[in-house]
Amino acid sequence: MRSRTPEDLVGRCERCYLTAAWCLCAQVPVVPTRTELLVIRHNKEAEKSTNTARIAALALPRCRIVSYGAPGQPFDASVLGDGSDTWLLFPDAPEAEGPPPRRLVVIDGSWAQARRMVQRVPGLRRLPGMRLPPPSPDSRRLRRPPHPDGMSTLEAMAGALGRLEGEDVAKPLLALHELMIERVLASRGRLGWVDYL
């Protein structure tokens, strides 16, 4: 079942997109980071209530989301700048070496969308990469990942920031991810159940 959000957001929070009764905005922490985060989000993800990049951006003051793939709107690769001091969070990117980057680029979309985005934007393919270990097999999911290494964008951002800046930065983001899962499931009458969208 796909996550659908009404275009007019009737009955939903305009920030987190969850139903008003289950809005989590009041519980979103502010997590300052040294690292700037640039999320390139596939336009098909933008209106989904289960989009975790939206929730990450609410918590991370140094996070910016740009859209990719909207009909008639070519992607403006200038947002990548010259790529200096920038890493790409992506499992197939060549592993970066050296000091932590100033900026981390995060791809947000389904696995197939993410792969195509990286293939079609030459500036992304040139960036050194950061890979994360696979999540625990018993991790709760809102969507079924296509392979064991799959995780939500918020989980991946928490893992990357934990590696770059320490677990004190990752912990509130992982707690926020768990809260989002609980609220989405509760809004669907499935509190406590693992659900796949």
N, CA and C atoms as a LAMMPS dump frame, in Angstrom:
ITEM: TIMESTEP
0
ITEM: NUMBER OF ATOMS
591
ITEM: BOX BOUNDS ff ff ff
-5.0000000000000000e+02 5.0000000000000000e+02
-5.0000000000000000e+02 5.0000000000000000e+02
-5.0000000000000000e+02 5.0000000000000000e+02
ITEM: ATOMS id mol type element x y z
1 1 1 N 0.842 -1.175 0
2 1 2 C 0 0 0
3 1 3 C 0.885 1.236 0
4 2 1 N 0.597 2.208 -0.841
5 2 2 C 1.395 3.423 -0.928
6 2 3 C 0.9 4.464 0.053
7 3 1 N 1.84 5.244 0.547
8 3 2 C 1.5 6.355 1.419
9 3 3 C 0.923 7.478 0.573
10 4 1 N -0.293 7.897 0.882
11 4 2 C -0.909 8.98 0.121
12 4 3 C -1.281 10.108 1.069
13 5 1 N -1.002 11.311 0.636
14 5 2 C -1.329 12.502 1.409
15 5 3 C -2.197 13.384 0.528
16 6 1 N -3.357 13.83 1.027
17 6 2 C -4.2 14.705 0.21
18 6 3 C -3.45 15.98 -0.177
19 7 1 N -3.63 16.418 -1.41
20 7 2 C -2.929 17.614 -1.889
21 7 3 C -3.21 18.833 -1.032
22 8 1 N -4.451 18.95 -0.551
23 8 2 C -4.791 20.126 0.253
24 8 3 C -4.44 19.945 1.735
25 9 1 N -3.862 18.798 2.099
26 9 2 C -3.445 18.476 3.467
27 9 3 C -4.6 18.565 4.469
28 10 1 N -5.818 18.395 3.998
29 10 2 C -6.963 18.473 4.905
30 10 3 C -6.798 17.442 6.024
31 11 1 N -6.936 17.911 7.27
32 11 2 C -6.807 17.037 8.429
33 11 3 C -5.374 16.669 8.781
34 12 1 N -4.406 17.296 8.118
35 12 2 C -2.998 16.959 8.346
36 12 3 C -2.195 18.186 8.754
37 13 1 N -1.108 17.934 9.453
38 13 2 C -0.181 19.002 9.809
39 13 3 C 0.563 19.435 8.553
40 14 1 N 0.688 20.731 8.361
41 14 2 C 1.363 21.254 7.174
42 14 3 C 2.878 21.126 7.247
43 15 1 N 3.423 20.799 8.412
44 15 2 C 4.879 20.635 8.547
45 15 3 C 5.291 19.171 8.443
46 16 1 N 4.699 18.308 9.267
47 16 2 C 5.127 16.901 9.282
48 16 3 C 4.273 16.009 8.373
49 17 1 N 3.148 16.5 7.911
50 17 2 C 2.215 15.806 7.017
51 17 3 C 1.462 14.648 7.686
52 18 1 N 1.653 14.429 8.976
53 18 2 C 0.892 13.384 9.653
54 18 3 C -0.497 13.922 9.982
55 19 1 N -1.434 13.02 10.22
56 19 2 C -2.771 13.47 10.576
57 19 3 C -2.673 14.34 11.837
58 20 1 N -3.515 15.336 11.924
59 20 2 C -3.413 16.333 12.989
60 20 3 C -3.381 15.697 14.379
61 21 1 N -4.158 14.654 14.59
62 21 2 C -4.199 14.007 15.902
63 21 3 C -2.867 13.361 16.278
64 22 1 N -2.059 13.031 15.287
65 22 2 C -0.79 12.34 15.54
66 22 3 C 0.421 13.193 15.165
67 23 1 N 0.23 14.494 14.98
68 23 2 C 1.327 15.402 14.645
69 23 3 C 2.474 15.23 15.638
70 24 1 N 3.697 15.193 15.129
71 24 2 C 4.848 15.022 16.017
72 24 3 C 5.712 16.273 16.133
73 25 1 N 5.268 17.378 15.544
74 25 2 C 6.088 18.598 15.506
75 25 3 C 6.53 19.07 16.889
76 26 1 N 5.671 18.958 17.887
77 26 2 C 6.025 19.432 19.23
78 26 3 C 7.142 18.592 19.846
79 27 1 N 7.355 17.378 19.347
80 27 2 C 8.395 16.507 19.891
81 27 3 C 9.671 16.485 19.044
82 28 1 N 9.706 17.267 17.971
83 28 2 C 10.893 17.269 17.112
84 28 3 C 12.012 18.03 17.821
85 29 1 N 13.158 17.374 18.051
86 29 2 C 14.264 18.077 18.701
87 29 3 C 14.981 18.989 17.711
88 30 1 N 15.716 19.93 18.216
89 30 2 C 16.611 20.724 17.378
90 30 3 C 17.998 20.118 17.571
91 31 1 N 18.591 19.65 16.471
92 31 2 C 19.881 18.962 16.542
93 31 3 C 20.903 19.766 15.745
94 32 1 N 21.697 20.597 16.424
95 32 2 C 22.713 21.366 15.713
96 32 3 C 23.828 20.453 15.212
97 33 1 N 24.37 20.755 14.051
98 33 2 C 25.461 19.96 13.472
99 33 3 C 26.524 20.891 12.903
100 34 1 N 27.757 20.388 12.882
101 34 2 C 28.818 21.097 12.157
102 34 3 C 28.616 20.899 10.663
103 35 1 N 28.134 19.712 10.3
104 35 2 C 27.997 19.33 8.902
105 35 3 C 26.735 19.928 8.301
106 36 1 N 26.883 20.514 7.135
107 36 2 C 25.737 20.981 6.361
108 36 3 C 25.184 19.777 5.595
109 37 1 N 23.862 19.649 5.52
110 37 2 C 23.236 18.522 4.82
111 37 3 C 22.406 19.042 3.658
112 38 1 N 22.677 18.502 2.486
113 38 2 C 21.9 18.835 1.294
114 38 3 C 21.18 17.567 0.86
115 39 1 N 19.852 17.565 0.972
116 39 2 C 19.051 16.412 0.575
117 39 3 C 18.508 16.671 -0.821
118 40 1 N 18.802 15.755 -1.74
119 40 2 C 18.219 15.818 -3.078
120 40 3 C 17.097 14.795 -3.095
121 41 1 N 15.868 15.293 -3.068
122 41 2 C 14.684 14.436 -2.907
123 41 3 C 13.958 14.28 -4.235
124 42 1 N 13.691 13.041 -4.596
125 42 2 C 12.899 12.777 -5.801
126 42 3 C 11.515 13.365 -5.597
127 43 1 N 10.999 14.016 -6.634
128 43 2 C 9.723 14.73 -6.467
129 43 3 C 8.567 13.798 -6.099
130 44 1 N 8.654 12.512 -6.417
131 44 2 C 7.581 11.573 -6.044
132 44 3 C 7.555 11.301 -4.541
133 45 1 N 8.619 11.659 -3.842
134 45 2 C 8.668 11.494 -2.38
135 45 3 C 8.075 12.686 -1.646
136 46 1 N 8.016 13.82 -2.309
137 46 2 C 7.704 15.083 -1.633
138 46 3 C 6.367 15.077 -0.898
139 47 1 N 5.363 14.44 -1.433
140 47 2 C 4.033 14.495 -0.82
141 47 3 C 3.69 13.279 0.032
142 48 1 N 4.62 12.368 0.203
143 48 2 C 4.329 11.171 1.004
144 48 3 C 4.429 11.495 2.491
145 49 1 N 3.448 11.052 3.249
146 49 2 C 3.475 11.288 4.692
147 49 3 C 4.588 10.493 5.359
148 50 1 N 5.1 9.473 4.694
149 50 2 C 6.169 8.651 5.257
150 50 3 C 7.556 9.115 4.826
151 51 1 N 7.655 10.291 4.202
152 51 2 C 8.958 10.794 3.782
153 51 3 C 9.748 11.254 5.002
154 52 1 N 10.824 10.553 5.319
155 52 2 C 11.583 10.87 6.532
156 52 3 C 12.54 12.041 6.339
157 53 1 N 12.875 12.395 5.104
158 53 2 C 13.733 13.568 4.887
159 53 3 C 13.03 14.827 5.383
160 54 1 N 11.722 14.912 5.196
161 54 2 C 10.95 16.065 5.678
162 54 3 C 11.122 16.197 7.187
163 55 1 N 11.027 15.071 7.897
164 55 2 C 11.137 15.085 9.355
165 55 3 C 12.56 15.444 9.771
166 56 1 N 13.55 14.914 9.049
167 56 2 C 14.952 15.245 9.351
168 56 3 C 15.188 16.742 9.216
169 57 1 N 14.635 17.351 8.182
170 57 2 C 14.834 18.784 7.955
171 57 3 C 14.19 19.626 9.054
172 58 1 N 13.137 19.112 9.688
173 58 2 C 12.534 19.835 10.804
174 58 3 C 13.478 19.866 12.007
175 59 1 N 14.276 18.814 12.166
176 59 2 C 15.167 18.694 13.324
177 59 3 C 16.545 19.3 13.1
178 60 1 N 16.977 19.374 11.851
179 60 2 C 18.355 19.773 11.547
180 60 3 C 18.397 21.169 10.932
181 61 1 N 18.823 22.186 11.687
182 61 2 C 18.844 23.551 11.148
183 61 3 C 19.734 23.71 9.921
184 62 1 N 20.746 22.871 9.777
185 62 2 C 21.665 23.008 8.646
186 62 3 C 21.328 22.028 7.518
187 63 1 N 20.053 21.686 7.403
188 63 2 C 19.597 20.76 6.361
189 63 3 C 18.74 21.517 5.351
190 64 1 N 19.021 21.294 4.088
191 64 2 C 18.254 21.91 2.992
192 64 3 C 17.797 20.799 2.056
193 65 1 N 16.542 20.865 1.604
194 65 2 C 16.004 19.884 0.658
195 65 3 C 15.786 20.567 -0.684
196 66 1 N 16.297 19.941 -1.752
197 66 2 C 16.026 20.409 -3.107
198 66 3 C 15.347 19.277 -3.873
199 67 1 N 14.521 19.65 -4.827
200 67 2 C 13.73 18.669 -5.571
201 67 3 C 14.445 18.204 -6.837
202 68 1 N 14.173 16.961 -7.189
203 68 2 C 14.715 16.369 -8.413
204 68 3 C 13.567 15.651 -9.135
205 69 1 N 13.513 15.802 -10.447
206 69 2 C 12.606 14.985 -11.248
207 69 3 C 11.2 15.519 -11.433
208 70 1 N 10.944 16.752 -11.031
209 70 2 C 9.608 17.308 -11.264
210 70 3 C 9.431 17.538 -12.765
211 71 1 N 8.283 17.16 -13.319
212 71 2 C 8.064 17.335 -14.753
213 71 3 C 8.28 18.785 -15.185
214 72 1 N 9.074 18.954 -16.238
215 72 2 C 9.321 20.275 -16.793
216 72 3 C 10.278 21.139 -15.989
217 73 1 N 10.877 20.566 -14.936
218 73 2 C 11.81 21.335 -14.112
219 73 3 C 13.151 20.604 -14.045
220 74 1 N 14.08 20.957 -14.926
221 74 2 C 15.375 20.281 -14.893
222 74 3 C 16.094 20.528 -13.569
223 75 1 N 16.857 19.539 -13.152
224 75 2 C 17.593 19.657 -11.897
225 75 3 C 18.717 20.669 -12.052
226 76 1 N 18.83 21.576 -11.108
227 76 2 C 19.867 22.601 -11.118
228 76 3 C 21.077 22.079 -10.352
229 77 1 N 22.035 21.524 -11.079
230 77 2 C 23.21 20.916 -10.457
231 77 3 C 24.118 21.943 -9.794
232 78 1 N 23.853 23.231 -9.98
233 78 2 C 24.695 24.244 -9.339
234 78 3 C 24.59 24.179 -7.811
235 79 1 N 23.53 23.528 -7.277
236 79 2 C 23.412 23.398 -5.82
237 79 3 C 24.571 22.59 -5.239
238 80 1 N 25.238 21.796 -6.096
239 80 2 C 26.366 20.992 -5.636
240 80 3 C 27.646 21.822 -5.51
241 81 1 N 27.65 23.014 -6.101
242 81 2 C 28.858 23.825 -6.098
243 81 3 C 29.97 23.105 -6.841
244 82 1 N 31.194 23.342 -6.422
245 82 2 C 32.317 22.677 -7.09
246 82 3 C 32.616 21.301 -6.482
247 83 1 N 31.872 20.917 -5.468
248 83 2 C 32.047 19.595 -4.856
249 83 3 C 33.168 19.517 -3.848
250 84 1 N 33.859 20.637 -3.624
251 84 2 C 34.962 20.577 -2.666
252 84 3 C 34.412 20.45 -1.247
253 85 1 N 35.1 19.665 -0.46
254 85 2 C 34.738 19.443 0.94
255 85 3 C 33.313 18.913 1.093
256 86 1 N 32.897 18.099 0.099
257 86 2 C 31.54 17.542 0.064
258 86 3 C 31.62 16.039 -0.185
259 87 1 N 30.87 15.275 0.604
260 87 2 C 30.777 13.823 0.416
261 87 3 C 29.345 13.47 0.034
262 88 1 N 29.2 12.322 -0.604
263 88 2 C 27.897 11.776 -0.987
264 88 3 C 27.59 10.571 -0.11
265 89 1 N 26.455 10.593 0.56
266 89 2 C 26.01 9.445 1.353
267 89 3 C 25.288 8.489 0.408
268 90 1 N 26.02 7.473 -0.031
269 90 2 C 25.464 6.536 -1.01
270 90 3 C 26.319 5.272 -1.001
271 91 1 N 25.705 4.091 -0.982
272 91 2 C 26.492 2.865 -0.813
273 91 3 C 27.44 2.532 -1.96
274 92 1 N 27.164 3.016 -3.156
275 92 2 C 28.027 2.673 -4.292
276 92 3 C 29.09 3.725 -4.589
277 93 1 N 29.109 4.819 -3.85
278 93 2 C 30.087 5.877 -4.116
279 93 3 C 31.469 5.429 -3.632
280 94 1 N 32.538 5.886 -4.311
281 94 2 C 33.881 5.538 -3.854
282 94 3 C 34.124 6.102 -2.456
283 95 1 N 34.674 5.28 -1.569
284 95 2 C 34.846 5.665 -0.164
285 95 3 C 35.762 6.876 -0.016
286 96 1 N 35.274 7.865 0.736
287 96 2 C 36.033 9.095 0.97
288 96 3 C 37.155 8.841 1.966
289 97 1 N 38.191 9.648 1.853
290 97 2 C 39.298 9.613 2.805
291 97 3 C 39.557 11.031 3.278
292 98 1 N 40.235 11.141 4.404
293 98 2 C 40.596 12.461 4.879
294 98 3 C 39.684 12.967 5.966
295 99 1 N 39.808 14.247 6.292
296 99 2 C 39.015 14.827 7.383
297 99 3 C 37.53 14.866 7.019
298 100 1 N 36.672 14.954 8.026
299 100 2 C 35.227 15.014 7.751
300 100 3 C 34.886 16.169 6.818
301 101 1 N 33.858 15.992 6.014
302 101 2 C 33.493 17.04 5.056
303 101 3 C 32.747 18.184 5.731
304 102 1 N 32.712 19.307 5.042
305 102 2 C 31.889 20.437 5.477
306 102 3 C 30.424 20.168 5.162
307 103 1 N 30.2 19.423 4.045
308 103 2 C 28.827 19.18 3.585
309 103 3 C 28.65 17.718 3.172
310 104 1 N 27.45 17.2 3.441
311 104 2 C 27.09 15.832 3.064
312 104 3 C 25.847 15.902 2.184
313 105 1 N 25.925 15.278 0.998
314 105 2 C 24.779 15.215 0.092
315 105 3 C 24.072 13.882 0.324
316 106 1 N 22.759 13.947 0.502
317 106 2 C 21.944 12.773 0.795
318 106 3 C 20.907 12.626 -0.308
319 107 1 N 20.784 11.433 -0.864
320 107 2 C 19.797 11.159 -1.914
321 107 3 C 18.551 10.58 -1.262
322 108 1 N 17.395 11.148 -1.567
323 108 2 C 16.142 10.707 -0.957
324 108 3 C 15.175 10.239 -2.04
325 109 1 N 14.863 8.965 -2.005
326 109 2 C 13.94 8.368 -2.965
327 109 3 C 13.955 6.862 -2.777
328 110 1 N 13.178 6.168 -3.571
329 110 2 C 13.25 4.706 -3.539
330 110 3 C 14.645 4.297 -4.01
331 111 1 N 14.996 3.052 -3.807
332 111 2 C 16.329 2.596 -4.223
333 111 3 C 16.524 2.817 -5.726
334 112 1 N 15.534 2.484 -6.533
335 112 2 C 15.647 2.657 -7.99
336 112 3 C 15.757 4.14 -8.347
337 113 1 N 14.959 4.986 -7.704
338 113 2 C 15.027 6.426 -7.966
339 113 3 C 16.397 6.977 -7.582
340 114 1 N 16.909 6.566 -6.429
341 114 2 C 18.204 7.058 -5.957
342 114 3 C 19.323 6.674 -6.922
343 115 1 N 19.317 5.438 -7.372
344 115 2 C 20.351 4.999 -8.328
345 115 3 C 20.305 5.826 -9.606
346 116 1 N 19.09 6.033 -10.128
347 116 2 C 18.959 6.824 -11.361
348 116 3 C 19.41 8.259 -11.147
349 117 1 N 19.093 8.825 -10.01
350 117 2 C 19.5 10.2 -9.729
351 117 3 C 21.026 10.319 -9.745
352 118 1 N 21.696 9.399 -9.099
353 118 2 C 23.161 9.436 -9.06
354 118 3 C 23.736 9.216 -10.456
355 119 1 N 23.124 8.313 -11.229
356 119 2 C 23.618 8.049 -12.592
357 119 3 C 23.424 9.259 -13.505
358 120 1 N 22.357 10.005 -13.304
359 120 2 C 22.011 11.087 -14.237
360 120 3 C 22.596 12.446 -13.881
361 121 1 N 23.177 12.583 -12.708
362 121 2 C 23.767 13.863 -12.308
363 121 3 C 25.278 13.667 -12.188
364 122 1 N 26.034 14.069 -13.212
365 122 2 C 27.48 13.837 -13.197
366 122 3 C 28.177 14.371 -11.947
367 123 1 N 27.722 15.509 -11.431
368 123 2 C 28.343 16.073 -10.234
369 123 3 C 28.256 15.161 -9.03
370 124 1 N 27.204 14.352 -8.951
371 124 2 C 27.078 13.405 -7.841
372 124 3 C 28.08 12.267 -7.987
373 125 1 N 28.267 11.792 -9.202
374 125 2 C 29.181 10.665 -9.431
375 125 3 C 30.631 11.027 -9.126
376 126 1 N 30.952 12.303 -9.152
377 126 2 C 32.326 12.734 -8.886
378 126 3 C 32.63 12.89 -7.395
379 127 1 N 31.608 12.874 -6.557
380 127 2 C 31.829 13.11 -5.125
381 127 3 C 32.369 11.863 -4.43
382 128 1 N 33.301 12.048 -3.485
383 128 2 C 33.703 10.912 -2.655
384 128 3 C 32.523 10.493 -1.795
385 129 1 N 32.482 9.232 -1.43
386 129 2 C 31.29 8.718 -0.776
387 129 3 C 31.478 8.299 0.664
388 130 1 N 30.347 8.122 1.293
389 130 2 C 30.294 7.588 2.65
390 130 3 C 29.326 6.421 2.634
391 131 1 N 29.788 5.299 3.139
392 131 2 C 28.947 4.097 3.227
393 131 3 C 28.663 3.809 4.692
394 132 1 N 27.506 3.236 4.93
395 132 2 C 27.119 2.883 6.294
396 132 3 C 26.953 1.374 6.409
397 133 1 N 27.187 0.835 7.588
398 133 2 C 26.914 -0.59 7.775
399 133 3 C 25.41 -0.833 7.672
400 134 1 N 25.005 -2.055 7.303
401 134 2 C 23.567 -2.327 7.209
402 134 3 C 22.888 -2.204 8.569
403 135 1 N 21.621 -1.833 8.564
404 135 2 C 20.89 -1.743 9.829
405 135 3 C 20.64 -3.138 10.394
406 136 1 N 20.309 -3.168 11.648
407 136 2 C 19.973 -4.44 12.29
408 136 3 C 18.774 -5.058 11.572
409 137 1 N 18.788 -6.386 11.35
410 137 2 C 17.673 -7.03 10.637
411 137 3 C 16.32 -6.855 11.326
412 138 1 N 16.322 -6.615 12.633
413 138 2 C 15.041 -6.46 13.326
414 138 3 C 14.614 -4.992 13.451
415 139 1 N 15.276 -4.08 12.712
416 139 2 C 14.878 -2.676 12.724
417 139 3 C 13.46 -2.524 12.181
418 140 1 N 12.691 -1.656 12.821
419 140 2 C 11.328 -1.423 12.349
420 140 3 C 11.359 -0.559 11.107
421 141 1 N 10.419 -0.809 10.214
422 141 2 C 10.368 -0.127 8.925
423 141 3 C 8.962 0.376 8.638
424 142 1 N 8.893 1.509 7.932
425 142 2 C 7.623 1.964 7.376
426 142 3 C 7.469 1.474 5.942
427 143 1 N 8.585 1.186 5.301
428 143 2 C 8.57 0.661 3.928
429 143 3 C 9.532 -0.517 3.853
430 144 1 N 9.214 -1.465 3.031
431 144 2 C 10.075 -2.638 2.88
432 144 3 C 11.259 -2.271 1.98
433 145 1 N 12.495 -2.353 2.515
434 145 2 C 13.652 -2.042 1.663
435 145 3 C 13.881 -3.167 0.657
436 146 1 N 14.395 -2.836 -0.541
437 146 2 C 14.6 -3.853 -1.563
438 146 3 C 15.813 -4.745 -1.31
439 147 1 N 16.653 -4.365 -0.355
440 147 2 C 17.818 -5.195 -0.025
441 147 3 C 18.145 -4.966 1.445
442 148 1 N 18.935 -5.845 2.049
443 148 2 C 19.181 -5.78 3.497
444 148 3 C 19.876 -4.507 3.972
445 149 1 N 20.594 -3.819 3.093
446 149 2 C 21.29 -2.594 3.498
447 149 3 C 20.374 -1.375 3.508
448 150 1 N 19.145 -1.525 3.024
449 150 2 C 18.243 -0.387 2.889
450 150 3 C 17.804 0.178 4.227
451 151 1 N 17.677 1.486 4.256
452 151 2 C 17.187 2.174 5.45
453 151 3 C 16.529 3.472 5.021
454 152 1 N 15.789 4.058 5.925
455 152 2 C 15.134 5.323 5.606
456 152 3 C 16.184 6.435 5.534
457 153 1 N 15.808 7.535 4.916
458 153 2 C 16.718 8.675 4.798
459 153 3 C 17.077 9.222 6.172
460 154 1 N 16.12 9.309 7.072
461 154 2 C 16.402 9.805 8.421
462 154 3 C 17.376 8.886 9.145
463 155 1 N 17.187 7.574 9.028
464 155 2 C 18.134 6.629 9.646
465 155 3 C 19.538 6.799 9.075
466 156 1 N 19.616 6.931 7.752
467 156 2 C 20.914 7.075 7.101
468 156 3 C 21.595 8.374 7.542
469 157 1 N 20.832 9.455 7.645
470 157 2 C 21.405 10.724 8.088
471 157 3 C 21.897 10.615 9.531
472 158 1 N 21.116 9.943 10.379
473 158 2 C 21.541 9.745 11.768
474 158 3 C 22.833 8.928 11.818
475 159 1 N 22.906 7.856 11.02
476 159 2 C 24.116 7.032 10.995
477 159 3 C 25.329 7.807 10.514
478 160 1 N 25.143 8.6 9.474
479 160 2 C 26.252 9.386 8.935
480 160 3 C 26.708 10.441 9.936
481 161 1 N 25.764 11.143 10.546
482 161 2 C 26.135 12.171 11.518
483 161 3 C 26.756 11.551 12.765
484 162 1 N 26.297 10.362 13.139
485 162 2 C 26.912 9.662 14.262
486 162 3 C 28.377 9.37 13.978
487 163 1 N 28.653 8.952 12.768
488 163 2 C 30.038 8.658 12.375
489 163 3 C 30.876 9.94 12.28
490 164 1 N 30.292 11.006 11.76
491 164 2 C 31.039 12.257 11.554
492 164 3 C 31.165 13.094 12.822
493 165 1 N 30.103 13.077 13.657
494 165 2 C 30.061 14.014 14.781
495 165 3 C 29.819 13.36 16.131
496 166 1 N 29.563 12.058 16.156
497 166 2 C 29.384 11.362 17.423
498 166 3 C 27.944 10.941 17.687
499 167 1 N 27.823 9.976 18.577
500 167 2 C 26.52 9.379 18.884
501 167 3 C 25.548 10.359 19.536
502 168 1 N 26.056 11.398 20.193
503 168 2 C 25.151 12.373 20.814
504 168 3 C 24.328 13.117 19.763
505 169 1 N 24.834 13.201 18.544
506 169 2 C 24.079 13.819 17.452
507 169 3 C 23.103 12.805 16.86
508 170 1 N 23.519 11.548 16.756
509 170 2 C 22.68 10.515 16.137
510 170 3 C 21.487 10.119 16.999
511 171 1 N 21.675 10.029 18.309
512 171 2 C 20.621 9.492 19.194
513 171 3 C 19.285 10.213 19.078
514 172 1 N 19.236 11.557 19.131
515 172 2 C 17.915 12.195 19.031
516 172 3 C 17.261 11.989 17.667
517 173 1 N 18.067 11.824 16.621
518 173 2 C 17.499 11.579 15.291
519 173 3 C 16.923 10.168 15.199
520 174 1 N 17.601 9.2 15.795
521 174 2 C 17.077 7.828 15.801
522 174 3 C 15.807 7.744 16.656
523 175 1 N 15.779 8.474 17.765
524 175 2 C 14.565 8.509 18.589
525 175 3 C 13.414 9.148 17.815
526 176 1 N 13.715 10.18 17.049
527 176 2 C 12.695 10.829 16.218
528 176 3 C 12.17 9.856 15.161
529 177 1 N 13.045 9.051 14.585
530 177 2 C 12.621 8.046 13.604
531 177 3 C 11.648 7.051 14.244
532 178 1 N 11.972 6.589 15.442
533 178 2 C 11.076 5.658 16.145
534 178 3 C 9.731 6.317 16.451
535 179 1 N 9.768 7.583 16.861
536 179 2 C 8.525 8.311 17.142
537 179 3 C 7.685 8.43 15.875
538 180 1 N 8.329 8.72 14.755
539 180 2 C 7.591 8.822 13.492
540 180 3 C 6.911 7.501 13.153
541 181 1 N 7.638 6.403 13.313
542 181 2 C 7.045 5.087 13.048
543 181 3 C 5.82 4.88 13.929
544 182 1 N 5.962 5.166 15.223
545 182 2 C 4.834 4.982 16.147
546 182 3 C 3.627 5.825 15.736
547 183 1 N 3.863 7.081 15.363
548 183 2 C 2.761 7.974 15.018
549 183 3 C 2.089 7.554 13.71
550 184 1 N 2.882 7.152 12.719
551 184 2 C 2.288 6.709 11.45
552 184 3 C 1.447 5.463 11.679
553 185 1 N 1.989 4.504 12.439
554 185 2 C 1.234 3.274 12.703
555 185 3 C -0.022 3.567 13.517
556 186 1 N 0.108 4.436 14.511
557 186 2 C -1.055 4.78 15.329
558 186 3 C -2.13 5.453 14.488
559 187 1 N -1.718 6.307 13.565
560 187 2 C -2.69 7.006 12.722
561 187 3 C -3.441 6.039 11.823
562 188 1 N -2.867 4.874 11.62
563 188 2 C -3.511 3.845 10.79
564 188 3 C -4.125 2.735 11.624
565 189 1 N -4.199 2.96 12.928
566 189 2 C -4.818 1.972 13.809
567 189 3 C -3.973 0.733 14.014
568 190 1 N -2.667 0.847 13.852
569 190 2 C -1.793 -0.321 13.961
570 190 3 C -0.681 -0.094 14.964
571 191 1 N -0.955 0.605 16.034
572 191 2 C 0.058 0.901 17.029
573 191 3 C 0.707 -0.388 17.518
574 192 1 N 2.035 -0.396 17.513
575 192 2 C 2.762 -1.568 17.99
576 192 3 C 3.019 -2.626 16.941
577 193 1 N 2.468 -2.455 15.737
578 193 2 C 2.681 -3.43 14.669
579 193 3 C 3.678 -2.886 13.665
580 194 1 N 4.492 -3.742 13.115
581 194 2 C 5.374 -3.35 12.037
582 194 3 C 4.557 -3.354 10.764
583 195 1 N 4.597 -2.266 10.031
584 195 2 C 3.763 -2.106 8.848
585 195 3 C 4.643 -1.824 7.645
586 196 1 N 4.244 -2.296 6.518
587 196 2 C 4.962 -2.004 5.284
588 196 3 C 4.038 -1.243 4.351
589 197 1 N 4.526 -0.09 3.868
590 197 2 C 3.7 0.764 3.004
591 197 3 C 4.022 0.538 1.558
